[in-house]
Amino acid sequence: MTFFLKIWLRNARLKKFSDKGPTGLLPLRNIRTAIVLVDGTEPGCRGYADRIGAFLKGNRIEVSFIYIDLRKISKGVEAFVEGENVISRKDVTWFGMPRMKRKGALFLKEADLLVNLRDSDDFTGDFISKTVKARFRIGACAYKGNPFDLVISGRPSDTGEEPEGNASDRAEEKQTLERIDAICNFLNQIV
């Protein structure tokens, strides 16, 4: 019963808050504001934000970052980011929607560009990606309902084998950095 209630509540909230405005490709010269969603569970998340932030700021684009870290922080679990622009486990309802009074100001503003660097299709990221009033949306993972104008996915591994331990972390980091470079190169190409 709770599963169906959760699904119903998610669909109702998405229907209520989703941005229904037109979106499409925008040339870099027409982009003035950007919102970037970053996975706060990755150790290199600050570096990813710095890398894409440097590109956007270099093109005179005002950028806001939102980190999403829904892990249960306890002994042995390190929080990689802290601050007001972090959506943590305590900032979401039991069905995954961010609490609007607490964190709604982060993503309920208008932007020319939304970049979702998260390679996860959880409801919180999906909700934010669909509710931000952005004219051009870029994502790293396809979501149900296709909220993105452009999806830049990672390359499949060359060997087909799953890397172990730190090798897996390095592979994820390399894939995220390649994704950021691909987004920056694509934005430079749009005339």
N, C-alpha and C positions, 0 to 999 in steps of 0.2 A: 504494500500500500504506500509506504513512504517513497519508494522508487517512482511510482507514478505521480505522486504529489510533487516530488522534486522536478520531474520532467515538465509537468504542467506549469509550475511556478517559473521555471527557467524560460519556457516558451512565452508565457504571459509577460514577463519582464523584458524579454527581448523585443516583443511586439510593441510594448509601451515606449521603450527608450531608444530603439534603433533609429539611426539616421537614415532618412529616406531621400536625402538630397542627391542630386546627380554627382557622379564621380567620373574620373577619367584621367588620362595621362596629362601631366602639366610639364611645360618646359621649366628647367631649372631657374631661369630668369624670372618666372612668375611665382616662385615659391618664396614666401616671406616668413612663414611660421611652420614648425614641425613638432610632432610629438613622436617620441621613440619609446616603444615598449621593449624592455630588456629582461631576460630571465635572471632574477636575483639569486638563483640557486647555483649558478656557475661561478667558479672561483675567479675567472677573468672578466666578470661582468663590468667592472669599472673601466677596464681597458677597452672593452668593446664600445662602451659609451663615449670614452675619450676619442676613439678612432673615428667613429661616425660623426661625433660632435665637432671635431676639428674640421672635417670636410664641410659640414653644413655651415658652421660659423665662418669658415673661409669664403663661403659664397653668400655671406651676409643674411643668413637665415637664423632666426631666433628659434632655439630648440629647447624643448622640455623633455625630461626623461622620467619614465615611470618604470620602476623595478617591481617585479612580482615574485615574491618568495612565500609560498604557501606551506613550507615545511614546518613541522613542529620543532621549535628550537629548544633543545635540552642539552644535557652534558654530552660532549662529543660532537655536537652539530654546531658548526660555525655559521654565523650570519655574515655574509659578505658585504651587505649594504645596510645602512640604517638611515633614518631621516624621514622627513615628511613626504618624500616622493616614492616611498616604498609601500606597496600593498602587501600586508602580511596576513597570516592566518586569522588574526583577531579583527582584521578589517573587512572580512567577508561573512556573509550569512551562512547558515548551515547548508544551503543549496548552491553556494559558490558565487553569489552576486556581491560585488563590493558594496559596502554600506555607504549610501549616497551622502548622508550627513557628514560622515567622517572623511571620505576620500573622493566624493563626486567632483569636487572642484579641480582635481587633477586632470580629469578626462572629459568633462562636460563643457570644454571651451572649444572654439572653432580653430582649425588649423588648415593650412594648405596641404600638408603632407603628414601621413601617418606611416611610420615604419615599425612593423612588428618583427623583432629579431628572435622571438621565442619559437622554438621548434617543438611546441606542445599545443595540443588542441583542447586544453581544459576549458571549462565554462568561463572562468574569470577572464582569461585572455580573449576568448571569443566575444564575451559581452563588451569588453572595452573596445575591441576592434570594430564592433558593429555600432557602438554608440558614439564614438568620436565623430564630430562633424568635420570630416576631412574631405577635401576635393580630390585627392589622389592618395591611394592606399597601396602600400607594398607590404607583403607578408613573407615569412619564411616557411609557412606551413599552410596548406589549404584547409579552410574551415567549411563546415556545412553552411550552405547558403551563399558561398562565394563572395565574402565582403571585400576582397582585394581586387584591385585593378591589375596587379602584377604579383606573381608568386615566384620567389627565387628560392628554389630548394637546393639542398646540398647534393654533391655528386655521390653516387654509390661508391662503396669502397672497392678498390682495385682487385683485392684478393678474394673478396667474398667471405673472408673470415672475420669473426668478431674480435677486435683487439681486447687485450686484458689489462685491467688495472689502470696505471698511469698512462699507458699507451692509448687507452680508450678516451681519457680526458684530453690528451694532446690531439687526438683525432677530432674530437668535438670542437676543441678550440680552433684548430686549423679550418674546420668546416665553417665555423661562425665567422672567422676572419675572411675567408674566401667569399662568403655571402655578403659581408659588409663591402668588400672591394667590388663585387659584382653590382651591388646597389649603387655605389658611388660612380662606377663606370657607366652604368645605364643612365643615371641622372645627367651625367655630362654629355651623353649622346643625344638626348631629347632636345630638339631645336624648336 
